[in-house]
Amino acid sequence: MSLTNRSLSFDYFTNNAEQFTKDFTNYVVTEIPFFALQDQLLHLMDKRQITHFKIPSYKCIDRKDHIFYFRIDTINEYKEMKVYHYLGMDLYT
């Protein structure tokens, strides 16, 4: 997947990735399947050079803002590839 001139990816097949999927689907209200939003979320974080994104309270089941945090790693063999590792989320009222 190339969104800008880089390859962007979440760290699939890890416990953190599983937790990210659970957290997102448990709190975020959307009719769009999570897998369909992933490219847009990666593109947003890459374009803005940030390691988090916020889902506003009106889009969440518990009516609280949710911020999802990530760490970015690059692959030594592929300098243009960025892998986003889920660190957790914070809730705000």
Secondary structure, DSSP 8 states (H G I E B T S, - for coil): -BSSSSEEEE-TTSHHHHHHHHHHHHHB--SS-HHHHHHHHHHHHHHHT-SEEEE-GGGBTTSSEEEEEEEEEEETTEEEEEEEEEEEEEEE-
